[in-house]
């Protein structure tokens, strides 16, 4: 019994050290989700010199597709543009820095694949 507990504890410890260090810093807000097709999204909000760094990443696993992206901050358009997935992962990222307004800051992002119509909708509050 003791040996099996020791083996289980060693396995848990090995897994803990095998996992790469988290990219999140203290104060970061990270949300992840699935899109309407097979793509996934990640929305990360981080404090940056009294402002908020907003990073949207969409991972499609397909290189060269064009996406239209919008990011809203408290309902106001903060970013509108297009991105193309690039290799080797077939993903794209949008990074903007927004003012940190009083109270809670709500961010909503929407990305639509121009060729397939797939939609990613992300939201997070900072």
C-alpha positions, 0 to 999 in steps of 0.5 A, a space after each residue: 500500500 505504501 509503495 503504491 502511494 509513493 508511486 502515485 505521489 511521484 507520478 503527480 510530482 513528475 507531471 507537475 514539473 513536466 508541465 511548462 511554466 504558465 505564461 500567465 502573470 499575477 493579475 492576468 485574466 485568461 479565457 479559452 473556448 471553442 469556435 463554431 467550427 474546429 478552431 479554438 480561441 484564447 483571450 488574455 487581459 494583462 495589466 500594463 503600466 496602468 493600462 490593459 493589454 488585450 491579446 486575442 489568439 485564434 488557433 485554426 491549424 490551417 495556414 493562410 486563411 483570412 479572418 475579420 476581427 473586432 474587439 470591443 471594450 465596454 461596448 466601444 469598438 477598440 479594434 477592427 481589422 483582418 488577420 491571416 493564419 500563419 505557420 506552423 501552427 495555423 494561428 493568428 494573434 491580435 494585440 492591443 493596449 487599452 486604457 484601464 477605465 474605472 470599475 470593471 472593463 469588459 472585453 468582447 472579441 469576434 473573429 470570422 473566417 472569411 472563406 468558411 464563415 466559422 465564428 469565434 466569440 470571446 469575452 472576459 472582464 478585467 
